[in-house]
Amino acid sequence: MNALVSKDEPLKTSMPYVGYLVIKKLEKTEDGRLSLAEISHHLTKHGVTKSRPMMFALIFLHMAGLIDFRAPYIYKLAP
């Protein structure tokens, strides 16, 4: 069975946790959109310094139907 979080990976860089940080930041914006630079800056404050966890989290959120990509922003989709 596949798992969202590997036992060998730190929890702070897992897809669900980083995705949670992105969604929380998107919810705080007025228009529900962020650029990749804004997301990267926010994640750096939370100790996510590599691009790999951010990309996997964004793919995870897109596949879950929570965000959409429209250049140059990432938009939060309505539930």
Legacy VTK file of the C-alpha trace (Angstrom):
# vtk DataFile Version 3.0
C-alpha trace
ASCII
DATASET POLYDATA
POINTS 79 float
0.000 0.000 0.000
1.285 3.470 -0.893
1.515 6.175 1.756
1.510 9.963 1.533
4.345 10.228 4.040
7.366 7.946 3.962
8.764 6.788 7.288
12.229 7.728 5.999
11.315 11.323 5.109
11.158 14.234 7.552
7.575 15.268 8.277
8.370 18.974 7.774
9.175 18.351 4.085
6.346 15.912 3.315
3.790 16.673 0.590
0.793 16.985 2.932
2.562 19.286 5.409
4.061 21.590 2.777
0.718 21.558 0.946
-0.969 22.573 4.198
1.408 25.535 4.510
0.645 26.607 0.933
-3.134 26.331 1.404
-2.994 28.296 4.667
-1.026 31.070 2.934
-3.496 31.092 0.005
-6.426 31.402 2.420
-4.880 34.518 3.965
-4.683 36.351 0.630
-7.569 38.570 -0.472
-7.750 37.289 -4.031
-6.690 33.665 -3.392
-3.572 33.786 -5.528
0.170 33.643 -4.958
3.265 33.634 -7.138
5.911 30.939 -6.855
8.288 33.490 -5.338
5.780 34.329 -2.584
5.220 30.647 -1.856
8.954 29.960 -1.775
9.543 32.867 0.611
6.748 31.673 2.904
8.049 28.098 2.947
11.584 29.289 3.706
10.214 30.890 6.886
8.936 27.440 7.881
12.216 25.637 7.204
11.492 24.302 3.701
14.569 25.488 1.808
14.619 23.084 -1.145
12.443 23.300 -4.255
11.638 19.577 -4.398
9.156 19.541 -1.458
7.466 22.659 -2.828
7.015 21.167 -6.292
5.705 17.857 -4.936
3.294 19.731 -2.645
1.996 21.861 -5.533
1.506 18.764 -7.693
-0.249 17.054 -4.785
-2.602 20.018 -4.285
-3.313 20.255 -8.026
-4.093 16.545 -8.278
-6.399 16.887 -5.240
-8.267 19.687 -7.046
-7.390 22.385 -4.505
-5.254 24.701 -6.664
-4.935 25.710 -10.294
-1.985 27.066 -12.249
-2.539 30.153 -14.402
0.629 32.043 -15.203
2.125 33.738 -13.293
0.006 32.778 -10.262
-1.281 29.774 -8.373
-4.973 30.090 -7.516
-6.941 28.436 -4.737
-10.019 26.718 -6.138
-13.337 27.035 -4.351
-14.281 23.887 -2.370
LINES 1 80
79 0 1 2 3 4 5 6 7 8 9 10 11 12 13 14 15 16 17 18 19 20 21 22 23 24 25 26 27 28 29 30 31 32 33 34 35 36 37 38 39 40 41 42 43 44 45 46 47 48 49 50 51 52 53 54 55 56 57 58 59 60 61 62 63 64 65 66 67 68 69 70 71 72 73 74 75 76 77 78
